[in-house]
């Protein structure tokens, strides 16, 4: 079964620490990951069919501040 992470707030916050904690669980859900956030009023969507803990793209993305007021993320277990 997949796991979901949702975040909503009245102003923008840096959620990179929360995302790192969530995606660390991909050891148990290794069949892919996804992320959708609103940044500066525009949607950003990324996904890969690889474990989040092995994704170089996700590591680069969460290594920087992820400032948003709305986000949803998932890790997949097929």
N, C-alpha and C positions, 0 to 999 in steps of 0.2 A: 504494500500500500504506500502511496505517496505521502509526503508531509508538506504542509503549507505554512508559510509565514506571511502575515499581513501587518501592515503598519499604516496608520493614518494619524494625522495631527493637525492642529490649527495653524502651525507655522513649520517651516522647514528645519529639520535636524539632520545631523550626520549619523547615519545608521550603519556605517561600515563595520563597526564593532559587533553590532547585532547580526549582520549578515554573515560575518566570519564565524560567529558562534553557531548560527543556524546551519551553514554549509559544512561545518565540521562534522555534522551528523551524516554526511554523505557516505561515510564508511559503511553505514547500514543501509543506505539507499543509493547504490552505485550506478544506476542506469540512466542518469541524466539529471540536468538541472535547468532551471529557468528563472528569469528575473524580469519584472516589469516595474518601472518607476517613472514618475513625472519629475522632470528636471527643467527648471525655468519655463514651466508651462507646456513643455513638449514631452510626448511619451518616448521612452527608451525601452526596447525589448531585446533581450538576449537569451539564447538557449543553446545547449549543446547536448549531444547524446553520450557524454563522457561523465565520469564521476566528478563532482564539483571539487573534491580535494585534489584532483589531478589536472584541473583546467588552468592552463597558463593565462588565458584571457580573464577568467574570473579572478585569479590572483592579482593581476594588474589592476582590474577594476576596483576590487575591494581594498587594494593597497593605498588608494586615494580616498579622500572624503566622498561619501555618497550622500549628498544633501538633498532631501526630498520631504514632502509632506504626505506622500502616498506611494506605497510600494506593495507588491505581492511577489513572493518567491516560492519555488517548489524544488524538492528533490524527489527523484523518481525511483521506485522499486517496482520493476515489471513483474 
